[in-house]
Amino acid sequence: MMIAVLANGAWDSEWGKQALDKVDYLICADGGANHALNSGFMPEQLIGDLDSVTGENLSQCRNAGCFIEQFPREKDETDLELALLRAKEKAFSAGEQEIWLYGATGKRMDHFLGNLALMLAYARQGYRIHLADPDHEMWVLQGREEISTYKGQELSLIALSERAVVSTEGLYYPLEHGVLRQDVPRGVSNVSLGERVTIEVHEGWVLVVLLA
């Protein structure tokens, strides 16, 4: 089961039609419902303080039987944080460990940085938040993974922990137990040599950013 959360960040409605068509269960964080409906999809759940979703779209969600949870505007959690909690509950019941996240880049840099913090928090709990937009795919990695790429595709590895030890295969600038530091962007803008790249994070946590 593909579980996804749609936030209220930048959104390409045409790209979104293809992205959301693969989703089995969609949760929208407040104004993310506007994006979903603009791309022709009705969410299963809508959650947040509901100050960003339009009145017309909110009515459509109610009439379609979408499960709606409204929270006060003054609260500790962001709307996206609440939506991810519901996605984690759904993932747990379905035996899934991956949650796709859309509409979580662009518009506000502070929100994006907060979203990265949530990705790391969920990775530490054993869940992967796979953030995607028309230009990027990104996720937090610890351990070994083989990634499908094309020759010349750019890829960045950014340490989220103070120190990360990383080995790679298939990149123009290889690493062999190389140390990536949180305060030095050494892993930015590497390039794939072919159709496969292998990354192993021996220590720490790394954000993998794959450019489209």
C-alpha distance (Angstrom), angle and dihedral (degrees) to the residues before:
residue distance angle dihedral
M1 . . .
M2 3.79 . .
I3 3.80 110.2 .
A4 3.80 118.8 -169.9
V5 3.78 139.9 -179.4
L6 3.78 120.8 -152.7
A7 3.81 115.9 -156.4
N8 3.81 129.9 -168.8
G9 3.80 98.7 -101.9
A10 3.80 128.3 110.3
W11 3.80 112.9 -34.5
D12 3.80 136.5 -171.4
S13 3.81 104.8 -159.1
E14 3.83 94.3 -159.1
W15 3.80 93.2 49.9
G16 3.78 87.3 43.7
K17 3.80 92.2 59.5
Q18 3.79 89.7 63.3
A19 3.81 95.0 40.4
L20 3.81 95.9 49.2
D21 3.80 93.9 42.7
K22 3.82 88.3 74.1
V23 3.81 94.2 51.1
D24 3.80 120.9 104.5
Y25 3.80 98.1 -173.6
L26 3.82 122.1 24.3
I27 3.80 125.8 -166.5
C28 3.80 117.9 -173.5
A29 3.78 124.2 -154.0
D30 3.81 104.8 -142.2
G31 3.84 107.8 -75.5
G32 3.77 89.8 24.4
A33 3.80 84.6 83.7
N34 3.82 88.7 67.4
H35 3.81 88.7 56.7
A36 3.80 93.0 47.1
L37 3.79 94.1 51.0
N38 3.81 92.1 44.2
S39 3.80 87.0 58.0
G40 3.80 92.1 46.7
F41 3.81 100.5 -103.2
M42 3.80 131.7 121.4
P43 3.83 115.7 -147.5
E44 3.78 122.2 -130.0
Q45 3.81 89.7 -140.6
L46 3.80 135.7 23.0
I47 3.78 119.5 -167.8
G48 3.81 138.2 172.5
D49 3.78 140.5 66.1
L50 3.83 88.2 -55.4
D51 3.79 95.5 -135.3
S52 3.82 93.2 127.5
V53 3.81 104.8 42.6
T54 3.80 110.6 89.2
G55 3.78 119.7 -113.1
E56 3.79 91.0 -117.9
N57 3.80 93.1 51.7
L58 3.79 91.9 45.0
S59 3.81 89.1 54.3
Q60 3.81 90.5 49.4
C61 3.79 90.2 52.6
R62 3.80 92.0 49.4
N63 3.80 92.6 47.8
A64 3.81 91.4 49.0
G65 3.81 92.7 54.5
C66 3.80 95.7 -109.5
F67 3.83 110.7 165.5
I68 3.82 105.4 -115.0
E69 3.80 126.6 -164.5
Q70 3.78 117.5 -174.4
F71 3.80 121.6 -163.4
P72 3.82 131.0 -173.9
R73 3.78 115.9 -89.1
E74 3.81 90.0 -125.2
K75 3.78 102.7 66.6
D76 3.79 139.4 126.1
E77 3.80 96.8 -118.0
T78 3.80 127.4 66.3
D79 3.79 117.7 -123.9
L80 3.79 88.9 -108.7
E81 3.80 91.5 51.6
L82 3.81 89.5 55.0
A83 3.80 91.6 47.3
L84 3.80 91.7 50.9
L85 3.80 90.7 51.3
R86 3.81 89.1 56.9
A87 3.81 90.2 45.4
K88 3.80 90.4 52.3
E89 3.81 90.2 51.5
K90 3.80 89.7 50.9
A91 3.81 92.0 45.9
F92 3.80 91.5 49.9
S93 3.82 92.6 51.4
A94 3.82 90.9 46.8
G95 3.81 94.6 46.3
E96 3.80 92.2 -116.4
Q97 3.81 128.2 138.9
E98 3.81 100.5 -172.4
I99 3.80 127.3 79.8
W100 3.78 120.9 -175.2
L101 3.78 117.3 -141.0
Y102 3.80 124.3 -159.0
G103 3.80 133.6 175.0
A104 3.79 90.8 29.9
T105 3.81 100.4 118.5
G106 3.79 132.6 67.1
K107 3.80 129.5 30.1
R108 3.83 100.3 59.4
M109 3.79 124.2 32.3
D110 3.82 93.0 -162.4
H111 3.80 90.5 57.5
F112 3.81 91.2 48.2
L113 3.81 92.1 51.7
G114 3.79 89.1 48.8
N115 3.81 88.8 51.3
L116 3.81 90.5 54.7
A117 3.80 88.8 53.3
L118 3.82 89.2 53.4
M119 3.81 90.7 49.8
L120 3.79 90.5 54.9
A121 3.81 92.5 45.4
Y122 3.80 91.5 52.7
A123 3.80 92.2 45.8
R124 3.78 88.6 56.7
Q125 3.82 88.0 54.5
G126 3.81 91.9 52.2
Y127 3.82 98.0 -99.5
R128 3.78 125.6 117.7
I129 3.78 118.1 -143.5
H130 3.78 105.9 -159.0
L131 3.81 106.7 -159.5
A132 3.81 115.6 -161.3
D133 3.81 138.4 175.8
P134 3.82 131.6 160.2
D135 3.81 92.0 -80.2
H136 3.82 106.0 33.0
E137 3.76 147.8 32.5
M138 3.78 117.8 -162.6
W139 3.78 138.6 173.7
V140 3.80 140.6 159.3
L141 3.79 116.3 -101.0
Q142 3.78 135.7 -162.5
G143 3.80 117.1 163.3
R144 3.80 129.2 15.4
E145 3.80 128.4 -35.7
E146 3.80 138.1 166.7
I147 3.81 114.2 -142.9
S148 3.81 128.2 -160.1
T149 3.81 110.6 -128.0
Y150 3.78 141.3 153.8
K151 3.80 126.8 -119.0
G152 3.78 109.9 -82.2
Q153 3.80 95.4 17.1
E154 3.79 111.9 145.6
L155 3.78 120.7 -125.5
S156 3.78 131.6 177.3
L157 3.79 129.9 -159.6
I158 3.80 114.4 -157.9
A159 3.79 122.4 -174.7
L160 3.80 112.0 -127.4
S161 3.79 93.2 179.7
E162 3.80 121.0 63.3
R163 3.81 88.2 -101.6
A164 3.81 132.7 13.2
V165 3.81 127.9 -175.0
V166 3.81 111.5 -148.9
S167 3.81 139.7 178.3
T168 3.81 123.6 -169.0
E169 3.80 140.2 -173.7
G170 3.79 126.2 -162.8
L171 3.80 98.7 27.1
Y172 3.81 127.2 118.0
Y173 3.80 90.1 -127.3
P174 3.82 103.9 42.0
L175 3.77 126.3 -159.2
E176 3.82 125.5 -150.8
H177 3.77 107.2 -172.1
G178 3.78 85.8 -33.3
V179 3.79 118.5 174.7
L180 3.79 117.7 -123.5
R181 3.78 115.4 -168.2
Q182 3.76 128.1 -154.0
D183 3.82 91.4 -127.9
V184 3.83 98.2 45.1
P185 3.85 120.0 65.7
R186 3.82 95.3 -148.9
G187 3.81 94.6 138.3
V188 3.81 97.4 55.4
S189 3.84 121.6 118.8
N190 3.78 103.7 6.5
V191 3.82 119.2 162.6
S192 3.80 132.5 -131.8
L193 3.82 116.4 -123.3
G194 3.80 95.3 -156.7
E195 3.80 145.9 -26.1
R196 3.82 98.6 -43.3
V197 3.78 135.0 48.7
T198 3.80 123.3 -177.3
I199 3.78 120.4 -156.6
E200 3.78 125.3 -175.2
V201 3.78 120.4 -173.8
H202 3.80 104.6 -161.4
E203 3.79 95.3 177.9
G204 3.79 133.8 13.2
W205 3.79 131.7 3.5
V206 3.80 127.4 -63.5
L207 3.79 132.1 -167.4
V208 3.81 110.2 -137.8
V209 3.81 112.8 -152.8
L210 3.80 114.9 -170.8
L211 3.80 115.8 -170.9
A212 3.79 118.2 -143.0
